[in-house]
């Protein structure tokens, strides 16, 4: 079964926008998934891309919001509203759906209805997407572990872990007692000036942190998706952190999936907080290694510090050719013809000089 997947450059800073289609033949019927939509202006880019390279009008089988951050969600509003798109299902997790399970984590002044109201007020774009879907007759489903979305299976988050993260989301009310989490002296940490030091890396030597500072709860709710299409394994990670990647790997192993991907999205634009040596070894294998697959970092036009060199080096030493979307969208295909006037994307080179800042 042929497929092609496009990683779009979502804006000037960072963001995710991914379009994928798969089908029996090039001429025959195919299905389209859209995963994340970047910021608002990325929505126009997605619409133009689909209509130029896929279909006009288009039947979109699935629209997936990986998590409720602006640089993934807001562009999907235009996608959902577009009159030439027929959309089957919108997949997104809504924290207020689990209010009965988390209300005890919040201050006792909240009633059930009051907490739902406040959560919705803090997620206006999710509410808008919900309203558009209802108006257009688009089904809304929760993308939790084990769910099948077209040719993809959701590996993480599990329902239990998603619910456990809700009280710590940036866009939910402050959980009871969370003001104490920083502890004495936490404000002083922000005043420390770190001096950048050059550290020499080799293909057989890594300086990636085993225990980086935690990524946000919102990022850890990111939907991790896995597909096997025509013997090619595809892993989409959005902004997930080490905990989510570990949960996804465990579920894949428990369900007898071969977890080493051929195409993998590098989490959170190549941030150092989202991967560790242990979780990369689990997913990709030990290093140094010859070519195993391709890895893509979704990078904005002006996001100069991403992907971080330590991260791209970590993928490279494990046998993955690394690409970034800073210069434009990147296409992978199998079974479809190469598009006219397409050039070859440039591999991000291994860089022995990394800054420990």
C-alpha distance (Angstrom), angle and dihedral (degrees) to the residues before:
residue distance angle dihedral
X1 . . .
X2 3.81 . .
X3 3.77 123.7 .
X4 3.77 141.3 174.1
X5 3.75 129.1 -166.0
X6 3.79 128.1 -165.2
X7 3.79 124.6 -159.5
X8 3.81 105.3 -160.1
X9 3.78 126.6 -154.2
X10 3.77 101.2 -112.2
X11 3.79 107.6 -153.9
X12 3.79 135.0 -57.2
X13 3.80 99.0 -58.9
X14 3.80 115.2 29.8
X15 3.77 138.6 -54.3
X16 3.78 142.0 131.4
X17 3.79 129.6 -106.5
X18 3.81 119.8 159.6
X19 3.80 129.4 174.4
X20 3.78 123.3 -169.6
X21 3.78 135.1 175.9
X22 3.75 132.1 -176.0
X23 3.78 133.3 176.4
X24 3.80 148.2 147.6
X25 3.81 96.3 -89.9
X26 3.76 138.6 -5.5
X27 3.80 91.0 -106.8
X28 3.78 96.3 38.0
X29 3.79 132.1 74.3
X30 3.77 118.4 -55.4
X31 3.79 137.3 179.1
X32 3.80 128.5 -128.5
X33 3.79 129.6 -150.1
X34 3.80 124.3 -172.2
X35 3.79 115.5 -160.2
X36 3.82 116.1 -165.4
X37 3.77 126.0 -22.7
X38 3.79 109.5 -137.6
X39 3.79 117.0 -140.0
X40 3.81 123.7 -23.7
X41 3.81 96.4 -81.8
X42 3.81 90.7 52.1
X43 3.79 88.2 68.2
X44 3.83 90.0 70.3
X45 3.79 89.7 49.3
X46 3.81 92.0 52.4
X47 3.80 92.3 49.2
X48 3.82 92.2 49.1
X49 3.81 91.6 46.9
X50 3.80 94.8 49.9
X51 3.79 93.2 47.0
X52 3.81 93.3 46.6
X53 3.80 100.3 44.3
X54 3.80 106.8 19.3
X55 3.80 117.5 26.4
X56 3.80 144.1 -40.7
X57 2.99 111.7 -126.9
X58 3.79 94.9 22.2
X59 3.78 136.2 -158.6
X60 3.79 107.5 -143.8
X61 3.79 109.9 -160.8
X62 3.78 96.5 -166.8
X63 3.79 139.3 8.7
X64 3.80 111.3 -164.0
X65 3.80 126.2 -164.9
X66 3.79 106.4 -162.6
X67 3.82 94.8 -161.2
X68 3.78 140.5 -22.9
X69 3.81 101.6 -89.8
X70 3.81 118.6 125.6
X71 3.81 95.3 -122.3
X72 3.80 89.7 61.1
X73 3.79 103.5 32.9
X74 3.79 114.6 40.0
X75 3.82 97.8 65.0
X76 3.81 89.9 57.3
X77 3.81 90.6 68.1
X78 3.81 90.9 72.5
X79 3.80 90.5 44.1
X80 3.79 91.8 53.9
X81 3.81 91.8 46.8
X82 3.80 96.9 46.9
X83 3.84 108.0 120.0
X84 3.82 94.8 -148.4
X85 3.81 92.7 56.1
X86 3.79 121.2 85.3
X87 3.78 106.9 -162.8
X88 3.77 126.3 -161.9
X89 3.81 106.7 -168.0
X90 3.79 136.8 1.4
X91 3.79 111.4 -149.9
X92 3.80 115.8 -158.8
X93 3.78 137.9 136.0
X94 3.80 115.1 -125.1
X95 3.82 116.1 -163.2
X96 3.81 94.1 -149.4
X97 3.81 90.0 64.1
X98 3.82 87.1 73.8
X99 3.79 99.3 42.8
X100 3.80 94.3 124.2
X101 3.81 90.4 57.6
X102 3.81 96.4 48.5
X103 3.80 106.2 31.5
X104 3.81 92.2 98.3
X105 3.82 88.6 62.2
X106 3.80 90.9 64.2
X107 3.78 132.8 70.5
X108 3.78 113.3 -71.8
X109 3.80 91.3 -120.5
X110 3.81 89.1 78.0
X111 3.76 118.7 93.5
X112 3.78 117.6 -156.6
X113 3.81 91.4 -104.3
X114 3.79 92.1 44.3
X115 3.80 93.1 52.6
X116 3.80 91.8 48.6
X117 3.81 89.8 49.6
X118 3.79 92.3 49.8
X119 3.82 93.3 47.0
X120 3.79 90.6 51.2
X121 3.81 91.4 48.0
X122 3.80 89.1 54.5
X123 3.84 92.4 50.9
X124 3.83 103.1 47.1
X125 3.82 93.7 155.8
X126 3.81 91.8 52.8
X127 3.78 89.0 50.6
X128 3.81 90.5 49.0
X129 3.81 91.4 49.7
X130 3.80 89.2 49.0
X131 3.80 91.8 51.1
X132 3.81 93.4 47.6
X133 3.80 90.9 49.5
X134 3.80 92.2 50.8
X135 3.80 91.6 47.2
X136 3.81 93.0 49.6
X137 3.79 96.4 41.1
X138 3.82 94.6 -112.1
X139 3.78 114.1 155.3
X140 3.83 116.5 -123.8
X141 3.80 119.3 -147.0
X142 3.82 134.8 172.0
X143 3.84 114.2 -114.0
X144 3.79 99.8 -141.5
X145 3.80 131.2 150.5
X146 3.79 113.4 -57.5
X147 3.80 95.5 19.6
X148 3.81 116.1 133.9
X149 3.82 115.4 -138.2
X150 3.78 108.2 -175.9
X151 3.79 105.5 -63.0
X152 3.82 92.3 -13.6
X153 3.80 131.2 89.5
X154 3.79 120.6 -154.3
X155 3.81 110.0 -124.8
X156 3.82 97.1 177.8
X157 2.94 154.2 63.1
X158 3.77 102.6 37.1
X159 3.76 114.8 -148.8
X160 3.79 90.7 -111.1
X161 3.80 94.5 52.3
X162 3.81 93.8 43.9
X163 3.80 91.2 53.4
X164 3.81 90.9 47.0
X165 3.82 90.2 55.9
X166 3.82 97.2 49.9
X167 3.84 96.7 86.2
X168 3.81 90.2 55.7
X169 3.80 98.0 47.5
X170 3.80 114.7 122.5
X171 3.78 90.7 -131.6
X172 3.78 98.5 52.3
X173 3.80 125.0 79.2
X174 3.78 115.8 -82.4
X175 3.77 109.4 -81.4
X176 3.79 118.8 -124.1
X177 3.80 109.7 -85.3
X178 3.81 95.5 6.9
X179 3.81 90.6 117.6
X180 3.79 87.1 70.2
X181 3.82 95.3 53.5
X182 3.79 94.8 89.1
X183 3.79 92.2 60.3
X184 3.79 128.2 -161.1
X185 3.76 114.3 -31.9
X186 3.81 96.4 15.6
X187 3.79 90.2 126.7
X188 3.78 90.6 56.0
X189 3.77 91.3 61.1
X190 3.79 90.7 67.6
X191 3.79 90.2 57.8
X192 3.79 95.0 57.8
X193 3.79 113.7 108.1
X194 3.78 112.6 -143.4
X195 3.78 118.2 -148.8
X196 3.79 114.2 -141.0
X197 3.75 113.5 -124.6
X198 3.76 126.8 -169.0
X199 3.79 113.5 -122.3
X200 3.76 121.5 -170.1
X201 3.80 115.1 -132.2
X202 3.78 129.4 -168.6
X203 3.76 132.9 -168.2
X204 3.79 87.5 -104.7
X205 3.81 96.4 41.4
X206 3.79 127.5 62.5
X207 3.81 134.0 -169.4
X208 3.81 97.7 -174.9
X209 3.80 108.8 135.1
X210 3.81 117.0 -102.0
X211 3.81 90.8 -155.2
X212 3.82 110.5 27.0
X213 3.78 121.5 178.8
X214 3.78 109.7 -80.6
X215 3.77 120.4 -88.8
X216 3.80 117.7 -130.0
X217 3.78 123.3 -74.5
X218 3.79 88.5 -119.6
X219 3.80 91.8 56.6
X220 3.79 90.3 48.2
X221 3.82 89.1 57.6
X222 3.82 89.8 61.9
X223 3.78 115.4 132.3
X224 3.81 111.4 -114.1
X225 3.81 111.5 -155.5
X226 3.79 130.1 -166.0
X227 3.81 129.6 -167.8
X228 3.79 135.7 176.8
X229 3.80 108.6 -156.9
X230 3.80 121.3 169.5
X231 3.82 89.6 -18.8
X232 3.81 91.5 -53.4
X233 3.80 116.7 122.0
X234 3.82 115.6 -145.2
X235 3.82 124.4 -168.8
X236 3.82 121.9 -169.7
X237 3.78 114.0 -169.7
X238 3.84 108.7 169.5
X239 3.84 107.5 -169.8
X240 3.79 98.2 -30.6
X241 3.80 119.6 149.2
X242 3.80 133.2 -142.8
X243 3.82 93.7 -78.2
X244 3.78 93.0 54.7
X245 3.80 92.7 44.0
X246 3.80 89.9 51.6
X247 3.81 91.8 48.8
X248 3.81 90.0 48.7
X249 3.79 91.9 49.9
X250 3.80 91.8 49.4
X251 3.80 92.2 51.1
X252 3.81 91.1 47.1
X253 3.79 90.9 51.4
X254 3.80 92.3 45.4
X255 3.81 90.2 53.6
X256 3.83 93.5 45.7
X257 3.80 97.7 -110.9
X258 3.79 118.7 155.5
X259 3.75 96.6 -121.4
X260 3.81 103.9 -164.3
X261 3.84 102.6 103.3
X262 3.79 128.0 -144.0
X263 3.82 90.8 -154.9
X264 3.79 121.2 26.6
X265 3.77 132.6 176.6
X266 3.81 109.6 -134.9
X267 3.82 106.4 -125.1
X268 3.80 121.1 -107.0
X269 3.81 97.8 -3.5
X270 3.80 91.8 -61.4
X271 3.81 100.0 -51.5
X272 3.81 116.4 169.0
X273 3.81 92.2 -134.5
X274 3.80 94.6 63.9
X275 3.81 102.5 60.7
X276 3.78 135.7 42.6
X277 3.81 131.3 -169.9
X278 3.79 90.6 -108.6
X279 3.80 96.5 52.4
X280 3.82 92.2 43.9
X281 3.80 91.3 50.1
X282 3.78 88.4 51.8
X283 3.79 94.2 50.8
X284 3.80 102.4 32.2
X285 3.80 106.5 21.9
X286 3.78 133.6 -114.9
X287 3.80 125.9 -48.8
X288 2.93 152.4 -76.1
X289 3.78 94.7 39.4
X290 3.78 140.8 157.6
X291 3.81 121.6 -117.9
X292 3.80 114.4 -41.2
X293 3.80 104.3 155.4
X294 3.79 148.4 -51.9
X295 3.80 131.6 -68.9
X296 3.79 126.4 -162.3
X297 3.80 130.0 -159.2
X298 3.81 116.3 -159.5
X299 3.80 101.6 -135.9
X300 3.79 131.5 174.1
X301 3.79 122.2 -128.2
X302 3.81 94.7 -103.0
X303 3.81 100.8 30.5
X304 3.78 93.6 116.6
X305 3.79 99.1 169.4
X306 3.82 94.6 53.1
X307 2.93 136.3 122.2
X308 3.79 91.9 33.6
X309 3.80 113.7 -126.5
X310 3.78 93.1 -128.4
X311 3.79 89.1 57.8
X312 3.80 97.9 45.7
X313 3.80 88.9 46.4
X314 3.81 89.7 52.0
X315 3.81 91.4 54.9
X316 3.80 92.5 43.1
X317 3.81 94.9 52.4
X318 3.81 88.7 51.7
X319 3.79 91.2 56.7
X320 3.81 103.0 -93.8
X321 3.79 125.6 132.3
X322 3.80 105.8 -136.7
X323 3.80 124.2 -142.5
X324 3.81 131.5 -180.0
X325 3.80 130.1 -158.9
X326 3.81 95.8 -138.4
X327 3.82 92.3 112.1
X328 3.81 96.3 40.2
X329 3.79 144.4 -59.5
X330 3.79 121.3 -36.9
X331 3.80 124.9 -141.8
X332 3.80 129.7 -156.7
X333 3.78 118.4 -174.1
X334 3.77 141.6 174.7
X335 3.80 123.9 -176.2
X336 3.80 94.4 4.5
X337 3.80 123.5 95.5
X338 3.77 118.4 -98.0
X339 3.79 108.7 -99.7
X340 3.77 117.9 -108.5
X341 3.81 117.7 -93.7
X342 3.79 93.1 10.2
X343 3.80 116.0 152.1
X344 3.77 128.6 -159.0
X345 3.79 117.4 -90.7
X346 3.78 115.7 -121.8
X347 3.78 118.1 -111.6
X348 3.80 114.8 -126.4
X349 3.82 103.0 -118.2
X350 3.78 126.0 -128.3
X351 3.79 108.2 -98.8
X352 3.81 118.9 -159.3
X353 3.83 92.5 -166.2
X354 3.78 111.3 75.0
X355 3.80 129.0 164.9
X356 3.77 117.8 -123.0
X357 3.80 95.0 -149.8
